[in-house]
């Protein structure tokens, strides 16, 4: 029976990190099922899910942290099960702007959850509008939705929510 392990790695961005980590996973006898990596400032972030036999995953739980220590990286491993690839067939951008009020992000993400939208990227910018003398917010979310999601209904509910919050926004489908 195959086992799965979520691995998160953080540290200074250096050439060859991904190669070293991938080689380590391969040497343990595991496969990388999925991963996301990003550069934030001068730092590197990697989250991946690896799969292998019970003994291979156990080796990965020991070797990945020691490889990360040698590379001066932080790591965290957690066993999981039943990973399914993220649906990237239908992506939408969700953008919102306006006066910042408590609970905006919670309400928007709750609406997206009602439509089983998986958020893969999120940006928030808060700033002071000197003319209006209030805090403003800009949000951008990249989400994936299933092929059978009713985008018109999502758009309608989104517009209703933004209207109730006195915000502007749009949903754009990316192909």
Buried (B, 14 or more C-beta within 10 A) or exposed (E): EEBBBBBBBBBEBEEEBBEBBBEBBEEBBBEBBBBEBEEEEEEBBBBBBBBBEEEBBBBBBEBBBEBBEEBEBEBEBEEEEEBEEEBEEBBBBBBBBBBBEEEBBEBBBEBBEEBEBBBEEEEEEEEEEEEEEEEBBBBBBBBBBEEEBEBEEBBEBBEEBBEEBEBEBBBEEEE
